[in-house]
Amino acid sequence: SNRGASVRIPWQVEQDQKGYIEDRRPNANVDPYVVTRLIVDTCCTALEKAGQV
């Protein structure tokens, strides 16, 4: 995983088929619930397009 990335998904997640997503941005001026929803929606949409869901 790239520790310099803003959003990071550790390699172990793919192997275990479960895990977590790290949001590593330093700013606190955004609603974390809105950001989390956007990240999850983006990941789910990408998986649907790839036929993995």
N, CA, C and O atoms as a GROMACS GRO file, in nm:
protein
  212
    1SER      N    1   0.083  -0.119   0.000
    1SER     CA    2   0.000   0.000   0.000
    1SER      C    3   0.087   0.124   0.000
    1SER      O    4   0.196   0.126   0.057
    2ASN      N    5   0.038   0.227  -0.064
    2ASN     CA    6   0.110   0.353  -0.073
    2ASN      C    7   0.076   0.438   0.048
    2ASN      O    8  -0.036   0.489   0.059
    3ARG      N    9   0.169   0.456   0.139
    3ARG     CA   10   0.143   0.534   0.261
    3ARG      C   11   0.133   0.683   0.234
    3ARG      O   12   0.095   0.759   0.323
    4GLY      N   13   0.166   0.727   0.113
    4GLY     CA   14   0.153   0.867   0.077
    4GLY      C   15   0.017   0.901   0.018
    4GLY      O   16  -0.012   1.018  -0.008
    5ALA      N   17  -0.066   0.801  -0.003
    5ALA     CA   18  -0.198   0.822  -0.064
    5ALA      C   19  -0.296   0.879   0.037
    5ALA      O   20  -0.284   0.855   0.157
    6SER      N   21  -0.393   0.955  -0.012
    6SER     CA   22  -0.495   1.012   0.076
    6SER      C   23  -0.589   0.906   0.131
    6SER      O   24  -0.624   0.907   0.249
    7VAL      N   25  -0.628   0.814   0.044
    7VAL     CA   26  -0.713   0.703   0.086
    7VAL      C   27  -0.636   0.576   0.058
    7VAL      O   28  -0.585   0.556  -0.053
    8ARG      N   29  -0.627   0.490   0.157
    8ARG     CA   30  -0.543   0.371   0.145
    8ARG      C   31  -0.623   0.247   0.182
    8ARG      O   32  -0.695   0.245   0.282
    9ILE      N   33  -0.609   0.143   0.100
    9ILE     CA   34  -0.668   0.013   0.130
    9ILE      C   35  -0.552  -0.085   0.138
    9ILE      O   36  -0.488  -0.113   0.036
   10PRO      N   37  -0.522  -0.137   0.256
   10PRO     CA   38  -0.407  -0.226   0.271
   10PRO      C   39  -0.418  -0.352   0.184
   10PRO      O   40  -0.529  -0.399   0.155
   11TRP      N   41  -0.304  -0.405   0.141
   11TRP     CA   42  -0.301  -0.524   0.055
   11TRP      C   43  -0.368  -0.644   0.122
   11TRP      O   44  -0.428  -0.727   0.054
   12GLN      N   45  -0.360  -0.653   0.252
   12GLN     CA   46  -0.417  -0.766   0.325
   12GLN      C   47  -0.568  -0.777   0.305
   12GLN      O   48  -0.623  -0.886   0.316
   13VAL      N   49  -0.634  -0.666   0.275
   13VAL     CA   50  -0.779  -0.666   0.253
   13VAL      C   51  -0.815  -0.759   0.137
   13VAL      O   52  -0.911  -0.835   0.147
   14GLU      N   53  -0.739  -0.753   0.030
   14GLU     CA   54  -0.768  -0.840  -0.086
   14GLU      C   55  -0.749  -0.987  -0.050
   14GLU      O   56  -0.830  -1.072  -0.088
   15GLN      N   57  -0.644  -1.018   0.022
   15GLN     CA   58  -0.617  -1.157   0.060
   15GLN      C   59  -0.723  -1.212   0.154
   15GLN      O   60  -0.767  -1.326   0.139
   16ASP      N   61  -0.763  -1.131   0.252
   16ASP     CA   62  -0.859  -1.176   0.353
   16ASP      C   63  -1.005  -1.159   0.310
   16ASP      O   64  -1.095  -1.215   0.373
   17GLN      N   65  -1.028  -1.083   0.202
   17GLN     CA   66  -1.163  -1.051   0.155
   17GLN      C   67  -1.244  -0.975   0.261
   17GLN      O   68  -1.366  -0.984   0.265
   18LYS      N   69  -1.174  -0.901   0.344
   18LYS     CA   70  -1.235  -0.814   0.446
   18LYS      C   71  -1.126  -0.721   0.496
   18LYS      O   72  -1.007  -0.746   0.475
   19GLY      N   73  -1.166  -0.615   0.561
   19GLY     CA   74  -1.066  -0.524   0.614
   19GLY      C   75  -1.119  -0.384   0.633
   19GLY      O   76  -1.232  -0.364   0.679
   20TYR      N   77  -1.038  -0.286   0.598
   20TYR     CA   78  -1.073  -0.148   0.627
   20TYR      C   79  -1.015  -0.055   0.522
   20TYR      O   80  -0.929  -0.094   0.443
   21ILE      N   81  -1.063   0.068   0.522
   21ILE     CA   82  -1.013   0.174   0.434
   21ILE      C   83  -0.962   0.285   0.525
   21ILE      O   84  -1.031   0.325   0.618
   22GLU      N   85  -0.842   0.334   0.499
   22GLU     CA   86  -0.786   0.445   0.577
   22GLU      C   87  -0.805   0.575   0.500
   22GLU      O   88  -0.765   0.585   0.384
   23ASP      N   89  -0.864   0.673   0.564
   23ASP     CA   90  -0.873   0.808   0.509
   23ASP      C   91  -0.765   0.888   0.580
   23ASP      O   92  -0.781   0.923   0.698
   24ARG      N   93  -0.656   0.917   0.512
   24ARG     CA   94  -0.536   0.973   0.576
   24ARG      C   95  -0.521   1.123   0.558
   24ARG      O   96  -0.412   1.177   0.581
   25ARG      N   97  -0.627   1.192   0.517
   25ARG     CA   98  -0.615   1.336   0.496
   25ARG      C   99  -0.606   1.409   0.629
   25ARG      O  100  -0.676   1.372   0.724
   26PRO      N  101  -0.523   1.511   0.639
   26PRO     CA  102  -0.504   1.580   0.766
   26PRO      C  103  -0.614   1.681   0.801
   26PRO      O  104  -0.632   1.712   0.919
   27ASN      N  105  -0.687   1.732   0.703
   27ASN     CA  106  -0.786   1.836   0.732
   27ASN      C  107  -0.908   1.780   0.804
   27ASN      O  108  -0.951   1.667   0.779
   28ALA      N  109  -0.962   1.861   0.893
   28ALA     CA  110  -1.080   1.820   0.967
   28ALA      C  111  -1.198   1.911   0.933
   28ALA      O  112  -1.294   1.917   1.009
   29ASN      N  113  -1.191   1.981   0.820
   29ASN     CA  114  -1.296   2.077   0.786
   29ASN      C  115  -1.405   2.016   0.698
   29ASN      O  116  -1.483   2.089   0.637
   30VAL      N  117  -1.412   1.884   0.691
   30VAL     CA  118  -1.513   1.814   0.611
   30VAL      C  119  -1.587   1.717   0.702
   30VAL      O  120  -1.528   1.657   0.791
   31ASP      N  121  -1.716   1.704   0.679
   31ASP     CA  122  -1.796   1.609   0.757
   31ASP      C  123  -1.747   1.467   0.727
   31ASP      O  124  -1.758   1.422   0.613
   32PRO      N  125  -1.694   1.396   0.827
   32PRO     CA  126  -1.639   1.262   0.802
   32PRO      C  127  -1.743   1.163   0.752
   32PRO      O  128  -1.709   1.068   0.681
   33TYR      N  129  -1.869   1.182   0.788
   33TYR     CA  130  -1.974   1.091   0.742
   33TYR      C  131  -2.000   1.108   0.593
   33TYR      O  132  -2.024   1.010   0.522
   34VAL      N  133  -1.996   1.232   0.545
   34VAL     CA  134  -2.015   1.258   0.402
   34VAL      C  135  -1.898   1.198   0.323
   34VAL      O  136  -1.919   1.134   0.221
   35VAL      N  137  -1.777   1.220   0.371
   35VAL     CA  138  -1.659   1.168   0.302
   35VAL      C  139  -1.661   1.016   0.299
   35VAL      O  140  -1.631   0.955   0.196
   36THR      N  141  -1.695   0.954   0.410
   36THR     CA  142  -1.701   0.808   0.415
   36THR      C  143  -1.803   0.754   0.317
   36THR      O  144  -1.777   0.656   0.248
   37ARG      N  145  -1.918   0.818   0.310
   37ARG     CA  146  -2.021   0.773   0.215
   37ARG      C  147  -1.971   0.785   0.071
   37ARG      O  148  -1.993   0.694  -0.009
   38LEU      N  149  -1.905   0.894   0.039
   38LEU     CA  150  -1.853   0.912  -0.097
   38LEU      C  151  -1.747   0.807  -0.131
   38LEU      O  152  -1.746   0.754  -0.242
   39ILE      N  153  -1.660   0.777  -0.037
   39ILE     CA  154  -1.557   0.676  -0.061
   39ILE      C  155  -1.621   0.539  -0.083
   39ILE      O  156  -1.584   0.468  -0.177
   40VAL      N  157  -1.715   0.501   0.003
   40VAL     CA  158  -1.781   0.371  -0.010
   40VAL      C  159  -1.862   0.364  -0.139
   40VAL      O  160  -1.857   0.262  -0.209
   41ASP      N  161  -1.934   0.470  -0.172
   41ASP     CA  162  -2.011   0.472  -0.298
   41ASP      C  163  -1.918   0.455  -0.419
   41ASP      O  164  -1.951   0.382  -0.512
   42THR      N  165  -1.805   0.522  -0.416
   42THR     CA  166  -1.709   0.510  -0.527
   42THR      C  167  -1.657   0.368  -0.540
   42THR      O  168  -1.650   0.314  -0.650
   43CYS      N  169  -1.621   0.307  -0.428
   43CYS     CA  170  -1.571   0.169  -0.431
   43CYS      C  171  -1.678   0.072  -0.478
   43CYS      O  172  -1.650  -0.016  -0.560
   44CYS      N  173  -1.799   0.086  -0.428
   44CYS     CA  174  -1.908  -0.005  -0.466
   44CYS      C  175  -1.944   0.010  -0.613
   44CYS      O  176  -1.970  -0.090  -0.681
   45THR      N  177  -1.946   0.132  -0.663
   45THR     CA  178  -1.975   0.154  -0.805
   45THR      C  179  -1.868   0.090  -0.893
   45THR      O  180  -1.900   0.028  -0.994
   46ALA      N  181  -1.743   0.102  -0.854
   46ALA     CA  182  -1.633   0.042  -0.931
   46ALA      C  183  -1.645  -0.110  -0.931
   46ALA      O  184  -1.622  -0.174  -1.033
   47LEU      N  185  -1.681  -0.169  -0.817
   47LEU     CA  186  -1.697  -0.314  -0.810
   47LEU      C  187  -1.814  -0.362  -0.894
   47LEU      O  188  -1.806  -0.465  -0.959
   48GLU      N  189  -1.923  -0.286  -0.892
   48GLU     CA  190  -2.040  -0.322  -0.974
   48GLU      C  191  -2.005  -0.320  -1.122
   48GLU      O  192  -2.043  -0.409  -1.197
   49LYS      N  193  -1.932  -0.217  -1.164
   49LYS     CA  194  -1.892  -0.206  -1.305
   49LYS      C  195  -1.798  -0.320  -1.345
   49LYS      O  196  -1.799  -0.364  -1.460
   50ALA      N  197  -1.718  -0.367  -1.251
   50ALA     CA  198  -1.625  -0.476  -1.279
   50ALA      C  199  -1.693  -0.612  -1.268
   50ALA      O  200  -1.632  -0.715  -1.297
   51GLY      N  201  -1.820  -0.613  -1.226
   51GLY     CA  202  -1.894  -0.738  -1.214
   51GLY      C  203  -1.856  -0.821  -1.093
   51GLY      O  204  -1.873  -0.943  -1.092
   52GLN      N  205  -1.804  -0.756  -0.990
   52GLN     CA  206  -1.759  -0.828  -0.871
   52GLN      C  207  -1.859  -0.820  -0.756
   52GLN      O  208  -1.832  -0.871  -0.648
   53VAL      N  209  -1.973  -0.759  -0.779
   53VAL     CA  210  -2.074  -0.749  -0.673
   53VAL      C  211  -2.202  -0.812  -0.722
   53VAL      O  212  -2.301  -0.815  -0.650
   0.00000   0.00000   0.00000
